[in-house]
Amino acid sequence: MFTAISIEADIKGQHAYQRSNVRITPPAGWCVVPEGMLPLENFPYGEIETTVIDEVTYLTKWTPLPIPEVIPLMPTAEELRKNAYETEEIINWPEGTDTMITVDQANLLYLDYFAEGNQDVCTKLQVLIANAKNDIRNRYPD
């Protein structure tokens, strides 16, 4: 397998790379990785040295760098609210029971009752949904 890597690394020491079944002459700013050097430790994170032979740049030395720790991104308030609407059983329904449902489930029930023309139940669900969403918004404000 033919491998070419960028000579310049990003701020973390990561090199862009391309692999191919076809040998090509890499463009300026790239070098050929000799097959005998593969696999490269901690690839694509490393420091390199190169040499030019017959107008083609080759990798001659690879010094591995530590692979950076992946830091998970904190979800946004909007994502946290969306997740809460989908997963938190926060609404007591039907009233007078121990059954709890999510905001999304309550919204679906609201649509069903609305389609049936049951305005009284829609009004009750609308109040419960609004209160639950308000509680969730207070926990996950913008």
GUTI-10246 format. One record per atom (N, C-alpha, C): residue in three letters; x, y, z. Coordinates in steps of 0.1 Angstrom, whole numbers, plus 5000, padded with zeros to 4 digits. Layout:
BEGIN
AlaXYZ;...
//
This chain:
BEGIN
Met500949885000;Met500050005000;Met500950125000;Phe500650214991;Phe501450344990;Phe500850445000;Thr501750505008;Thr501350605017;Thr502150735015;Ala501450845015;Ala502150975015;Ala501551055026;Ile502451135033;Ile502051225044;Ile502451365041;Ser501751455047;Ser502051595046;Ser503351625054;Ile504251705049;Ile505451735057;Ile505151825069;Glu504251915067;Glu503952005078;Glu502751935087;Ala502951945100;Ala501951885109;Ala501051995114;Asp499851965119;Asp499052065126;Asp499652095140;Ile498952175147;Ile499452215160;Ile499652105170;Lys498851995168;Lys498951875177;Lys500051775172;Gly500651805161;Gly501651715155;Gly501151615146;Gln499851625142;Gln499251535133;Gln499451565118;His499851465111;His500151485097;His498951435089;Ala498551505078;Ala497551455069;Ala498251345061;Tyr497351255057;Tyr497951145049;Tyr496951085039;Gln497551025029;Gln496750955018;Gln497350815016;Arg496450725014;Arg496950585011;Arg496250544998;Ser497050464990;Ser496550424977;Ser497150294973;Asn496450224965;Asn497050104959;Asn497950134947;Val497850264942;Val498650304931;Val499750404936;Arg500950384931;Arg502050464935;Arg501950594926;Ile502050704933;Ile501950834926;Ile503150924931;Thr503451024924;Thr504451124929;Thr503651224937;Pro503951234950;Pro503251324959;Pro503451474955;Pro502451554957;Pro502651694954;Pro503551764964;Ala503951884961;Ala504851964969;Ala504151974983;Gly505051964993;Gly504551965007;Gly504251825013;Trp504351725005;Trp504051585009;Trp505351495006;Cys505351385014;Cys506551295012;Cys505951155011;Val506751065005;Val506450925004;Val506950855017;Val506150765022;Val506550685033;Val507050555028;Pro508350515029;Pro508750385024;Pro508050275031;Glu507650175024;Glu506950065030;Glu507649995041;Gly508949995041;Gly509749935051;Gly509650005064;Met509250135064;Met509050205077;Met507650185083;Leu506750125076;Leu505450105081;Leu505349985090;Pro504549975100;Pro503650085105;Pro504450185113;Leu504050315113;Leu504650415121;Leu503950425135;Glu504750425145;Glu504250435159;Glu503450565161;Asn502250555167;Asn501350665170;Asn500950745157;Phe501150685146;Phe500750755133;Phe499250795134;Pro498950915130;Pro499751015122;Pro500351125131;Tyr500651095144;Tyr501251195153;Tyr502751175154;Gly503551265148;Gly504951245149;Gly505751365143;Glu507051365145;Glu507951455139;Glu508651385128;Ile508951455117;Ile509551385106;Ile510851445101;Glu511651365094;Glu512851415087;Glu512651355073;Thr513051435063;Thr512851385049;Thr514151405041;Thr514151345030;Thr515251365020;Thr514651365006;Val515251434997;Val514751434983;Val515651354974;Ile515151254967;Ile515851174958;Ile515151174944;Asp515851214934;Asp515251234921;Asp513951314921;Glu513951424928;Glu512851514928;Glu511651464936;Val511751354943;Val510651304951;Val511151304966;Thr510251354974;Thr510651364989;Thr510151234996;Tyr511151185004;Tyr510851065011;Tyr511051085026;Leu510251015034;Leu510351015048;Leu511550935052;Thr512450985060;Thr513650915064;Thr513750885079;Lys512950965087;Lys512950945101;Lys511550985107;Trp511050905116;Trp509750925122;Trp509950915137;Thr509651025144;Thr509751025159;Thr508351045164;Pro507750935170;Pro506350945174;Pro506151045185;Leu504951105184;Leu504551205194;Leu503351135202;Pro503051175214;Pro501951115221;Pro500651145214;Ile499751055214;Ile498451075208;Ile497651165217;Pro497151275213;Pro496351365222;Pro495151295228;Glu494851335240;Glu493651285247;Glu492451345241;Val491451265238;Val490251325232;Val489351375243;Ile489051505243;Ile488251565253;Ile486851575247;Pro485951505253;Pro484551515248;Pro484051655249;Leu483251695239;Leu482651825239;Leu481551825249;Met481351935256;Met480251955265;Met478951975256;Pro477951905259;Pro476751935251;Pro476152075254;Thr475552135244;Thr474952265246;Thr473752255254;Ala473252365259;Ala472052375267;Ala470852315259;Glu470852355246;Glu469752305237;Glu469852155236;Glu471052095235;Glu471151955234;Glu470651885247;Leu471051945258;Leu470651885271;Leu469151895273;Arg468552005269;Arg467052015269;Arg466451915260;Lys466851905248;Lys466351805239;Lys466451665245;Asn467551625250;Asn467651495256;Asn466751475268;Ala466551585276;Ala465651575287;Ala464151555283;Tyr463851625272;Tyr462451615267;Tyr462151475262;Glu463251405257;Glu463151275251;Glu463151165262;Thr463951185273;Thr464251075282;Thr463751095296;Glu463551215301;Glu463251235315;Glu461751215317;Glu461351115325;Glu459951095328;Glu459551195339;Ile459051305335;Ile458851425344;Ile457351465346;Ile456551405337;Ile455051445337;Ile454251325342;Asn453451355352;Asn452551255358;Asn451351245349;Trp451151125342;Trp450051105334;Trp449650965332;Pro448450925332;Pro447251005335;Pro447251055350;Glu446651165351;Glu446551225365;Glu445951125374;Gly446451125387;Gly445951045397;Gly446550905397;Thr447550885388;Thr448250755388;Thr449750775391;Asp450450665393;Asp451950675395;Asp452750675382;Thr452050675371;Thr452750675358;Thr453350805354;Met454650805350;Met455350925346;Met455750905331;Ile455651015323;Ile455951015309;Ile456851135306;Thr457551125294;Thr458451235290;Thr457651345284;Val458251455282;Val457651575274;Val457351525260;Asp458251455254;Asp457951415240;Asp456751315240;Gln456651225249;Gln455451135250;Gln454151215252;Ala454251315261;Ala453051405264;Ala452651485251;Asn453651525244;Asn453351595231;Asn452551505221;Leu453051385220;Leu452351285212;Leu450851265216;Leu450751255229;Leu449351235235;Leu448551355232;Tyr449051475233;Tyr448351595230;Tyr447851595216;Leu448751555207;Leu448351555193;Leu447151455191;Asp447251335197;Asp446151235196;Asp444851295201;Tyr444851355213;Tyr443651415219;Tyr443151535210;Phe444051615205;Phe443751725196;Phe442951675184;Ala443551565178;Ala442851505166;Ala441451455169;Glu441251415181;Glu439951365185;Glu439051475189;Gly439551595190;Gly438751715194;Gly438551725209;Asn439351655217;Asn439151655232;Asn439951765238;Gln439351885238;Gln439952005242;Gln440252015257;Asp439451945265;Asp439651945280;Asp441051875283;Val441251755277;Val442451685280;Val443651765274;Cys443451825262;Cys444551895256;Cys444952015265;Thr444052075271;Thr444352195279;Thr445152145292;Lys444752035297;Lys445451975309;Lys446951935305;Leu447051865293;Leu448351825289;Leu449251945285;Gln448652045279;Gln449352165276;Gln449952235288;Val449252245299;Val449752305312;Val450852215317;Leu450652085317;Leu451751995322;Leu453052005314;Ile452852005301;Ile453952015292;Ile454752145294;Ala453952255295;Ala454552385297;Ala455352395310;Asn454752335321;Asn455452335334;Asn456752245333;Ala456652135327;Ala457852045326;Ala458952105317;Lys458552175306;Lys459552235298;Lys460152355305;Asn459352425313;Asn459952535321;Asn460952485331;Asp460652375338;Asp461552315347;Asp462852275341;Ile462752215329;Ile463952175322;Ile464752295317;Arg464052395312;Arg464752515308;Arg465452585320;Asn464852575331;Asn465552635343;Asn466752555347;Arg466752425344;Arg467952345347;Arg469052365337;Tyr468652385324;Tyr469552405313;Tyr469352535306;Pro469652645312;Pro469452775306;Pro470452805295;Asp470152885286;Asp471052925275;Asp472253005281;
//
